[in-house]
Amino acid sequence: MKIRHTVIFTFYETTSEEQKKEVISGLNDMGRWLSENFGVTDWVVSEHIPETFKKGRAHLLQDGIFPSLEAMEQHALSDAHKRVVELTPKVCDWMTVDTVEGKA
């Protein structure tokens, strides 16, 4: 069973552009590592487009498909994940949704 792992991030008002870039870079690095080591596909890190942004909406989306629940669970223990988890509480709130890929 493939798992779609989606995380949305809402940066604090005090978060600098440099910190935002650091989060994006960390997520992209993690995505490359996950693709190589766990077979994660369709990795996306994307900022909310200004044309539709309204107060209360998240600023950043991270999305990817894990080949199995076991792979996703192992990812949570990885150094790549730990680096992102160490940074993000300092600069943003986040929420995660995990769904079975291919089912609505």
Secondary structure by P-SEA (a helix, b strand, c coil): cbbbbbbbbbbcccccaaaaaaaaaaaaaaaaaaaacccccbbbbbcccccccccccccbbbbbbbccaaaaaaaaacaaaaaaaacccccccbbbbbcccccc
